[in-house]
Amino acid sequence: MCGIVGIVGRTPVNQVLYDALQLLQHRGQDAAGIVTAEGNTFHMHKGLGLVRDVFRTRDMRSLSGHSGIGHCRYPTAGSARSPAEAQPFYVNSPFGIVLAHNGNLTNSVQLRHELFVEDLRHVNTNSDSEVLLNVLAHELQAEAAGHKLDRDAVFRAISGVHRRCRGAYAVVAMIAGFGLLAFRDPFGIRPLVIGQTDSPDGREYMVASESVALEGLGYSFLRDVAPGEAILLDYQGAMHSRQCADHPVLNPCIFEYVYLARPDSVMDGVSVYETRLRMGESLAKRIMQLAPDLELDVVIPIPDTSRPSALQLAIQLGKPYREGFIKNRYIGRTFIMPGQAERKRSVRQKLNAIGMEFKGKNVLLVDDSIVRGTTSREIVQMARDCGARRVYFASAAPPVRFPNVYGIDMPTRRELLATNRSDEQIAREIGADAVFYQDLGDLEQGIRCDNPAITRFDASCFDGVYITGDISAEYLAQIEDHRNDGETNGPAAANQLDHNLNDQHELTTSE
């Protein structure tokens, strides 16, 4: 779950890259980086923290050049907060390449071994993105075969990347003195879009994770990068593209529409905002089917991502919609907090309840999803402390029962609230009188309303079906063991997922 951007321009691009990363800040808050190209020279600055904290005036001045790439990171693999794993990554052979990646490789262990033993390449960090960079570098070297690099060799190299790499990846990369490269995995799991603008000096292109980065900076949306497709933007201003996968098929991550993406983005022909409105409509119908005699006084969203769904749900149920929680936007990130008392205090610092909206009422709280349940439990208790007579909880997404292995850092199966629990048991766990979940089929149909060509989604966190076909029970067990060892995101960090997701929600609407 990261944000990536790449620009080939006619004027200095450092400020535009910075502004684009701010528009994508909701996709990653742990680290940020920019690389610009000036002739055959790369200029790089990256570090831990938000975009506004990583870059100072002196840093921006050093990022000269008319082309560049940027990245904001939310860690899903490797060390959670290691400066060495901030992106973009750089390798000097062959040609000099920088790369930024959104997603997660599911065969990175195997690839790391192949790179060391067979390809004679060294990977210096635990990041699968550095693995991907070295696979790309090796394939480029093999295709160029000691000769000058050309367009056909680049596209053949991407075909080689597709053959070797498994999992989810949306990538922007620059090859020194040659051009900017963007490509997407053959399943199209992670989003990638391209836009253009015309300046007095010629046409400029931007590739980004979401359309909001294009529109917010004056670029017109051209199209989504297709699954398996590679786009090459040369430094003369020409755009070339080629399908580089054998059997590409569009299976976008359904969680992007639930809450990862900004509501004003359009991805794979689907409006995120319209999708969330339809989620509210279908959830209302489900509640009326499951509990036709439910007595409600008010519908209240959990800020911020659930607001469109909650509003449409209230309209469908014919009940008042009220803002019952106010978010403090000036509370800093809540990092690893091992104790329940600390986690509880964090929620109450971030959210404050408006007591009059709860006192003596039957309240339906609406959130985009329930993951671990820590935050949901505390919010239900806040409503009760304000005098709510009954508290019901509705999730605009289906129950999250399985880990996500394609770029969203979710807890292990035993830490997911819905795993092996019925709706009644979940309600008891979070202290609600009842819990209502979205139906997965309704969610998928609501997205297809905008793009009927999407026949299948990556909905693995809901249905346990991993579309790349390479995820076994042993693989999931290894991931859980890795987390429990504390090497990447141990149990304390896993406990923080709900808090981190709330942080993402805040940036989604406030940036």
C-alpha positions in Angstrom: 0.0 0.0 0.0 2.2 2.8 -1.3 2.0 5.7 -3.7 4.1 6.1 -6.8 4.5 8.8 -9.4 6.7 9.4 -12.4 7.0 12.5 -14.7 8.7 13.2 -18.0 8.5 17.0 -18.4 10.0 20.0 -20.2 10.7 22.0 -17.1 12.0 21.2 -13.6 9.8 18.5 -12.1 10.9 18.5 -8.4 8.0 20.7 -7.2 5.4 18.7 -9.2 6.7 15.4 -7.9 6.5 16.8 -4.3 2.9 18.0 -4.9 1.9 14.7 -6.4 3.3 12.8 -3.4 1.3 15.0 -1.1 -1.8 14.1 -3.1 -0.9 10.4 -2.7 0.1 10.8 1.0 -2.9 8.7 2.1 -1.3 5.7 0.5 1.8 5.7 2.7 3.1 7.8 5.6 6.2 6.0 6.9 8.8 7.2 4.3 9.0 9.3 1.1 11.6 9.8 -1.7 12.2 11.5 -5.0 14.8 10.9 -7.7 15.2 13.3 -10.6 17.2 12.8 -13.8 19.5 15.4 -15.3 21.2 14.0 -18.3 22.9 10.7 -17.2 22.9 11.8 -13.6 20.4 10.9 -10.9 19.7 13.2 -7.9 18.0 11.5 -4.9 16.6 12.4 -1.6 14.6 10.2 0.7 13.9 9.6 4.4 11.4 8.5 7.0 8.2 10.4 7.7 5.6 12.4 5.9 6.4 14.1 2.6 6.3 17.5 4.2 8.8 16.4 6.8 11.2 14.6 4.5 11.9 17.4 2.1 13.3 20.8 3.0 14.2 23.7 0.7 17.8 22.6 0.4 16.7 19.1 -0.6 14.4 20.4 -3.3 17.1 22.6 -4.8 19.3 19.6 -5.2 16.6 17.7 -7.1 17.3 19.2 -10.5 16.1 17.7 -13.8 13.1 17.5 -16.1 12.2 13.9 -15.3 11.8 12.0 -12.1 10.0 9.5 -9.9 8.6 9.6 -6.4 7.4 7.2 -3.7 5.5 7.4 -0.4 5.8 4.2 1.6 3.5 2.2 3.9 5.6 -0.9 4.8 4.3 -4.4 3.9 7.5 -6.3 3.7 11.0 -5.8 5.1 11.7 -3.7 8.2 8.8 -1.5 9.2 10.8 1.7 9.8 14.3 1.3 8.3 15.7 4.4 6.4 17.6 1.9 4.1 14.3 0.7 2.8 12.8 4.1 1.9 12.3 4.2 -1.9 13.2 4.8 -4.7 16.0 2.2 -4.9 19.0 2.6 -7.2 21.3 0.1 -8.9 24.3 1.2 -11.1 24.5 -1.8 -13.4 23.5 -1.9 -16.2 23.0 1.6 -17.4 21.9 3.0 -13.9 18.3 2.4 -12.9 16.0 3.8 -10.1 12.7 2.2 -9.2 9.7 2.7 -7.0 7.2 0.0 -6.4 3.7 -0.4 -5.0 2.6 -3.9 -4.1 4.2 -7.1 -2.7 6.1 -9.9 -4.4 5.0 -13.3 -3.1 8.0 -15.2 -4.4 10.7 -12.7 -3.2 12.5 -15.4 -1.2 13.0 -17.5 -4.2 14.0 -14.5 -6.4 16.5 -13.4 -3.8 18.2 -16.8 -4.0 18.2 -16.8 -7.8 19.7 -13.3 -7.9 22.5 -14.3 -5.6 23.3 -17.8 -6.9 22.5 -17.5 -10.6 22.4 -13.8 -11.6 25.3 -12.8 -9.4 23.5 -9.8 -8.1 23.5 -8.5 -4.5 20.4 -7.3 -2.6 21.3 -5.2 0.4 17.9 -4.8 2.2 14.9 -6.9 3.2 12.7 -5.1 0.7 11.0 -7.0 -2.1 11.2 -3.8 -4.1 15.0 -4.0 -4.2 14.5 -7.6 -5.4 12.2 -6.4 -8.1 14.8 -3.7 -9.2 17.5 -6.3 -9.5 15.3 -8.7 -11.5 14.6 -5.8 -13.9 18.3 -4.9 -14.1 19.3 -8.5 -14.8 16.6 -8.8 -17.5 17.7 -5.5 -19.1 21.3 -6.6 -19.1 20.4 -10.0 -20.7 18.3 -8.4 -23.4 20.8 -5.6 -24.3 23.5 -8.3 -24.5 26.3 -5.7 -24.3 24.8 -3.6 -27.0 23.1 -0.2 -26.8 19.7 -0.4 -25.1 16.7 0.0 -27.4 12.9 0.0 -27.0 12.4 -3.6 -28.0 15.0 -4.7 -25.5 13.2 -2.8 -22.7 9.9 -4.4 -23.5 11.5 -7.9 -23.7 13.0 -7.3 -20.3 9.6 -6.5 -18.9 8.3 -9.8 -20.3 11.1 -11.5 -18.4 10.1 -9.7 -15.2 6.5 -10.9 -15.7 7.7 -14.5 -16.1 9.8 -14.4 -13.0 7.9 -12.3 -10.5 4.7 -13.3 -8.7 2.3 -11.2 -6.7 1.3 -7.5 -7.1 3.4 -4.7 -8.5 2.8 -1.3 -10.0 6.2 0.2 -10.9 7.8 3.4 -12.1 11.5 3.3 -13.0 14.0 5.5 -14.8 16.9 4.2 -16.9 19.8 6.7 -17.0 19.9 8.6 -20.3 17.1 6.6 -21.8 13.6 7.2 -20.3 11.0 6.5 -17.8 9.4 3.1 -17.6 6.0 2.2 -16.0 4.4 -1.3 -15.8 1.8 -3.2 -14.0 1.5 -6.9 -13.0 -0.4 -9.2 -15.3 -3.4 -9.3 -12.9 -3.6 -5.5 -12.5 -3.9 -5.9 -8.7 -2.5 -2.5 -7.8 -3.6 0.6 -9.7 -1.6 2.7 -12.1 -2.9 5.5 -14.4 -1.3 7.9 -17.0 -2.1 11.4 -17.9 -0.7 14.3 -20.0 -0.5 18.0 -20.2 0.7 20.4 -22.9 3.2 23.1 -21.9 4.7 25.9 -24.1 7.8 23.6 -24.5 5.9 20.5 -25.4 3.9 17.6 -24.1 4.5 16.2 -20.6 3.4 12.9 -19.1 2.7 11.7 -15.5 2.2 8.2 -14.3 0.7 7.8 -10.8 -1.1 5.4 -8.5 -4.4 7.3 -8.6 -6.1 9.8 -10.9 -6.3 12.4 -8.2 -2.6 13.1 -8.6 -3.1 13.9 -12.2 -6.2 16.0 -11.9 -4.8 17.9 -8.9 -1.8 19.1 -10.9 -3.4 20.0 -14.2 -2.8 16.7 -16.1 -5.6 15.3 -18.1 -6.4 11.6 -17.5 -5.5 9.4 -20.5 -6.2 5.9 -19.3 -5.3 3.2 -16.9 -2.1 1.2 -17.5 -3.4 -2.2 -18.5 -2.5 -5.4 -16.6 0.8 -6.7 -18.0 1.4 -3.5 -20.0 4.6 -1.5 -20.1 4.8 2.1 -21.0 8.1 3.8 -22.0 8.3 7.6 -22.0 11.5 8.6 -23.7 13.2 11.9 -22.9 12.3 13.3 -26.3 8.6 13.3 -25.2 7.4 10.2 -27.1 5.2 7.6 -25.4 5.5 3.9 -26.4 3.5 1.0 -25.0 3.4 -2.8 -25.4 1.6 -5.7 -23.8 4.4 -7.8 -22.2 2.5 -10.5 -20.4 1.3 -13.8 -21.9 -2.2 -14.0 -20.4 -3.1 -10.6 -18.8 -6.4 -10.3 -17.0 -7.8 -7.4 -14.9 -8.3 -8.5 -11.3 -8.0 -5.2 -9.3 -7.8 -5.2 -5.5 -11.3 -4.7 -4.1 -10.0 -3.1 -1.0 -8.8 -0.1 -3.0 -12.5 0.8 -3.5 -13.5 0.0 0.0 -11.0 2.5 1.6 -7.4 2.6 0.3 -8.0 5.1 -2.5 -9.2 8.6 -2.2 -12.9 9.0 -3.0 -12.2 11.5 -5.8 -10.1 9.0 -7.7 -11.2 6.9 -10.7 -9.4 3.6 -11.1 -9.9 1.0 -13.9 -12.9 3.0 -15.1 -14.6 2.9 -11.6 -15.4 6.0 -9.5 -14.4 5.3 -5.9 -17.0 7.8 -4.6 -19.8 6.3 -6.6 -18.8 2.8 -5.4 -18.9 3.9 -1.8 -22.4 5.3 -2.3 -23.6 2.0 -3.7 -22.0 0.2 -0.8 -24.3 2.2 1.5 -27.3 1.3 -0.6 -26.6 -2.4 -0.7 -25.8 -2.5 3.0 -29.1 -0.8 3.8 -31.0 -3.4 1.8 -29.1 -6.2 3.7 -29.9 -4.7 7.1 -33.6 -4.4 6.1 -33.5 -8.1 5.1 -31.7 -9.3 8.2 -33.5 -7.1 10.8 -36.7 -5.6 9.3 -38.0 -4.6 12.7 -34.7 -2.8 13.8 -35.5 0.3 15.7 -33.1 3.1 14.8 -32.9 6.8 15.7 -29.8 7.9 13.9 -27.0 6.7 11.5 -23.5 7.9 12.4 -20.3 7.4 10.4 -16.8 6.6 11.7 -14.8 9.4 10.1 -13.7 9.7 7.4 -13.8 7.0 4.7 -17.2 5.6 5.6 -19.1 8.9 5.2 -20.5 8.3 1.6 -21.7 4.8 2.6 -23.2 6.0 5.8 -25.0 8.9 4.1 -26.5 6.7 1.4 -27.4 4.0 4.0 -29.3 6.6 6.1 -31.2 7.8 3.0 -32.2 4.2 2.1 -33.3 3.5 5.7 -35.1 6.8 6.0 -33.2 7.7 9.2 -31.4 10.9 10.2 -27.7 11.1 9.3 -25.6 12.8 12.0 -21.9 13.5 12.6 -21.4 12.0 16.0 -17.6 11.8 16.1 -15.1 14.6 15.5 -11.5 13.7 14.5 -8.6 15.7 15.8 -6.4 16.2 12.8 -3.4 17.4 14.7 -2.7 14.3 16.7 0.5 12.7 15.5 0.9 9.2 14.2 0.4 6.5 16.8 3.2 4.0 16.4 3.9 0.9 18.4 1.8 0.9 21.6 2.1 -2.4 23.3 -0.5 -1.9 26.1 -4.2 -1.8 25.9 -4.4 1.4 28.0 -2.1 3.2 25.4 -4.3 2.0 22.5 -7.4 3.1 24.2 -6.1 6.5 25.0 -5.0 6.9 21.4 -8.5 6.3 20.0 -9.9 8.9 22.4 -7.3 11.4 21.5 -8.1 11.0 17.8 -11.9 10.9 18.1 -14.2 12.8 20.4 -17.9 12.0 20.6 -20.7 14.6 20.5 -22.8 13.4 23.4 -26.1 14.9 22.3 -26.1 12.7 19.2 -26.0 9.5 21.3 -27.9 10.1 24.5 -31.0 8.0 24.8 -30.9 6.9 21.2 -30.6 3.7 19.2 -27.5 4.3 17.1 -26.2 2.6 14.0 -22.4 3.2 13.6 -21.0 2.7 10.1 -17.4 2.0 9.3 -15.8 1.0 6.0 -14.4 -2.2 7.5 -13.6 -4.1 10.7 -10.1 -5.6 10.8 -8.8 -6.4 14.2 -11.6 -4.8 16.1 -9.6 -2.8 18.6 -10.8 0.6 17.4 -14.3 -0.6 16.8 -14.6 -1.9 20.4 -13.4 1.5 21.8 -15.8 3.5 19.5 -18.8 1.4 20.6 -17.8 2.0 24.2 -17.6 5.8 23.6 -21.1 5.7 22.2 -22.3 3.9 25.3 -20.5 6.3 27.6 -22.4 9.1 25.9 -25.7 7.5 26.9 -26.7 5.5 23.8 -29.5 3.1 24.5 -28.5 0.6 21.9 -25.4 0.5 19.6 -25.4 -1.3 16.3 -22.4 -1.5 14.1 -22.4 -1.8 10.3 -19.4 -2.6 8.1 -19.5 -1.3 4.5 -17.2 -4.2 3.6 -17.6 -8.0 4.1 -15.9 -9.7 7.1 -12.1 -9.6 6.8 -11.2 -13.3 7.5 -7.9 -13.8 5.6 -4.5 -12.1 5.3 -3.8 -9.9 2.3 -0.5 -10.8 0.6 -0.6 -8.4 -2.2 0.5 -5.1 -0.6 -1.8 -4.5 2.4 -0.2 -5.2 5.8 -3.0 -7.0 7.6 -2.6 -9.0 10.8 -2.4 -12.8 10.9 -5.5 -14.9 10.7 -5.8 -15.4 14.5 -5.7 -11.6 15.0 -8.4 -10.8 12.5 -11.7 -10.3 14.4 -13.9 -12.1 11.9 -11.8 -15.3 11.6 -13.8 -18.3 12.9 -16.4 -16.0 14.5 -20.1 -15.6 13.7 -21.7 -12.1 13.4 -23.2 -12.6 16.9 -19.8 -13.5 18.4 -18.2 -10.5 16.6 -20.9 -8.2 18.1 -20.1 -9.5 21.6 -16.4 -9.0 21.0 -16.8 -5.3 20.2 -19.6 -4.7 22.6 -22.3 -3.9 20.0 -26.0 -5.1 20.2 -25.6 -6.4 16.6 -23.2 -6.3 13.7 -24.1 -6.1 10.0 -21.7 -6.8 7.2 -21.8 -6.1 3.5 -22.3 -9.0 1.1 -19.3 -9.7 -1.1 -21.4 -10.3 -4.2 -23.2 -7.0 -3.7 -19.9 -5.2 -3.2 -18.5 -6.7 -6.4 -21.7 -5.8 -8.4 -21.6 -2.3 -7.1 -18.1 -1.8 -8.6 -19.0 -3.5 -11.9 -21.8 -0.9 -12.4 -19.1 1.5 -13.7 -17.0 -1.1 -15.5 -18.8 -4.4 -16.4 -15.6 -5.6 -18.0 -14.1 -6.4 -14.6 -15.2 -10.1 -14.2 -13.1 -10.8 -11.1 -11.4 -9.0 -8.2 -8.7 -9.7 -5.8 -11.0 -10.2 -2.8 -8.7 -12.5 -1.0 -9.0 -10.8 2.4 -12.7 -11.6 2.3 -13.0 -15.0 0.5 -9.5 -16.4 0.9 -9.1 -16.9 -2.9 -5.6 -15.8 -4.0 -5.8 -15.0 -7.7 -2.1 -15.4 -8.5 -2.5 -19.1 -7.7 0.8 -19.5 -5.8 -0.4 -18.9 -2.2 -0.4 -22.1 -0.1 -1.2 -22.7 3.5 2.5 -23.1 4.1 3.2 -19.7 2.7 0.6 -18.1 5.0 2.1 -19.9 7.9 5.5 -18.6 7.1 4.2 -15.1 7.0 2.6 -15.5 10.4 5.8 -17.0 11.8 7.8 -14.1 10.4 5.4 -11.6 12.0 5.4 -13.4 15.4 9.2 -13.4 15.4 9.0 -9.6 15.3 11.4 -9.4 12.4 9.0 -7.3 10.3 5.9 -6.2 12.0 5.6 -8.2 15.2 2.5 -8.6 17.3 2.7 -5.1 18.8 2.7 -3.5 15.4 -0.1 -5.8 14.3 -2.1 -4.5 17.2 -1.7 -1.1 15.7 -3.3 -1.9 12.4 -6.7 -0.4 13.2 -5.0 2.8 14.4 -2.9 3.0 11.3 -5.9 2.5 9.1 -7.6 5.4 10.9 -4.5 7.5 10.2 -4.9 6.6 6.5 -8.6 7.7 6.6 -7.6 11.1 8.0 -5.2 11.8 5.2 -7.5 10.4 2.6 -9.9 13.3 3.0 -7.7 16.1 4.5 -4.7 16.2 2.2 
